[in-house]
């Protein structure tokens, strides 16, 4: 089956450095096949005979910990699930092209979503749908007041973010 693994915090600000060629080799050794990566931020497309998402995530985490010596958080998606996240984006096409998809490791409870949505920032839009926070600001994420750590705490799960172009490219890698 085909999967996309999104690694949190890889090669960001000089932390958790790993070369993608080395990561591909590590994952092949761990039993994955047809492994490809996109840019240096930990986007991995691959196939595996495993079918349990938790088992696949743990296999990837263990292989990275063993080879690179540090922990990474992994969000695993099937191509279909990532396509659904992309299609569910609530923004207009223009805003969608400038938006960020903040993928949640677990779908939050309705109560946690309600609490998280109480946080409002001027000139910034976001919606939480299923296991994704869709975020848009004309200033971009780097200049926003938006704080992913706030949402990780309120939604009780970890987040990794990808922009529109990255999600689109990942979808095209298996099209």
C-alpha positions in Angstrom: 0.0 0.0 0.0 1.1 3.6 -0.7 1.8 6.0 2.2 3.1 9.5 2.8 5.0 10.1 6.0 5.3 13.7 7.2 8.2 14.1 9.7 7.9 16.9 12.2 10.8 19.4 12.7 13.3 17.8 10.3 16.1 20.0 9.1 14.5 23.1 10.6 16.8 25.7 12.2 19.7 23.3 12.2 17.9 20.7 14.3 17.3 17.1 13.6 19.5 17.2 10.5 19.2 14.4 8.0 20.1 14.0 4.4 17.1 12.8 2.4 19.2 10.2 0.4 20.3 8.7 3.8 16.7 8.7 5.0 15.5 6.9 1.9 18.2 4.2 2.5 17.2 3.9 6.1 13.6 3.4 5.3 14.4 0.8 2.6 16.4 -1.1 5.1 13.4 -0.9 7.5 11.2 -2.7 4.9 9.7 0.2 2.8 9.9 0.2 -1.0 9.7 2.7 -3.8 10.8 5.4 -1.3 11.0 9.0 -2.5 11.4 12.2 -0.7 10.4 15.8 -1.5 12.5 18.7 -0.4 14.5 18.5 2.8 11.7 18.9 5.4 10.8 15.2 5.9 8.2 14.4 3.2 8.4 10.7 2.3 6.4 8.7 -0.1 6.7 4.9 0.0 5.1 1.6 -0.1 4.9 -1.1 2.5 3.2 -4.4 3.1 2.3 -3.3 6.6 -1.3 -2.2 7.0 -1.4 -0.9 10.6 -0.8 2.8 10.8 0.7 2.7 14.3 3.0 -0.1 13.3 4.2 1.8 10.3 4.8 5.0 12.3 6.7 3.1 15.0 8.8 1.3 12.3 9.8 4.7 10.8 10.4 6.3 14.2 12.6 3.4 15.4 14.6 3.3 12.1 15.3 7.1 12.4 16.1 6.9 16.1 18.5 3.9 15.5 20.3 5.5 12.5 20.2 9.2 13.2 20.1 9.1 17.1 17.1 11.3 17.7 13.3 11.1 17.9 10.9 12.5 15.3 7.2 12.7 15.3 5.5 11.0 12.3 2.2 11.7 10.7 1.2 8.9 8.3 -1.4 9.4 5.5 -2.6 7.4 2.6 -2.7 9.1 -0.7 -6.5 9.1 -0.5 -6.5 10.7 3.0 -4.1 13.4 1.9 -6.2 14.1 -1.1 -9.3 14.4 1.1 -7.5 16.9 3.3 -6.6 18.9 0.3 -10.1 18.8 -1.1 -11.6 19.8 2.2 -9.8 23.1 2.3 -12.5 25.7 3.0 -10.8 28.7 1.4 -11.3 30.2 -2.0 -8.9 29.0 -4.7 -6.7 32.2 -4.3 -6.5 31.8 -0.6 -6.0 28.1 -0.8 -2.9 28.6 -2.9 -1.4 30.7 -0.1 -2.6 28.5 2.7 -1.0 26.1 5.1 -2.2 22.7 6.1 -1.5 21.9 9.7 -1.9 18.2 9.9 -2.9 16.8 13.3 -1.7 13.4 14.4 -5.1 12.6 15.8 -8.6 13.9 15.2 -9.4 16.2 18.2 -12.6 16.0 20.1 -15.4 18.5 19.4 -14.9 20.0 22.9 -11.2 20.6 22.2 -11.9 22.1 18.8 -14.4 24.5 20.4 -11.9 25.7 23.0 -9.1 26.1 20.3 -11.4 28.1 18.0 -11.9 30.7 20.8 -8.4 32.1 19.8 -8.9 34.7 17.1 -6.3 36.8 15.4 -7.0 39.8 13.2 -6.4 39.3 9.5 -5.8 35.5 10.0 -8.2 32.8 9.1 -8.2 29.2 10.2 -10.6 26.3 10.5 -10.3 22.9 12.1 -11.8 20.2 10.0 -11.3 16.6 11.0 -7.5 16.2 11.5 -6.3 19.4 9.8 -6.1 23.1 10.7 -6.5 25.1 7.5 -4.7 28.4 7.9 -4.5 31.5 5.7 -3.0 34.9 6.2 -2.1 37.3 3.4 1.1 38.0 5.4 2.1 34.3 5.5 2.7 32.0 8.4 6.1 33.4 9.2 4.7 36.8 10.1 1.5 35.6 11.8 0.5 35.6 15.4 -0.7 32.0 14.9 1.0 29.7 17.3 1.0 25.9 16.5 2.1 25.1 20.1 -1.1 26.6 21.4 -3.2 24.4 19.2 -1.1 21.3 20.0 -1.9 21.9 23.7 -5.6 22.7 23.2 -6.1 19.8 20.7 -4.0 17.3 22.7 -2.0 16.1 19.6 1.0 17.2 17.7 1.0 19.1 14.4 3.2 19.3 11.4 2.6 22.0 8.7 3.0 22.0 5.0 2.1 24.7 2.5 -0.2 24.3 -0.5 2.6 23.7 -3.0 4.1 20.9 -0.9 0.8 19.2 -0.4 0.1 19.5 -4.2 3.5 18.1 -5.0 3.1 15.1 -2.6 -0.2 14.3 -4.2 1.3 14.4 -7.7 4.2 12.1 -6.7 1.7 9.2 -6.6 -0.8 10.4 -9.3 
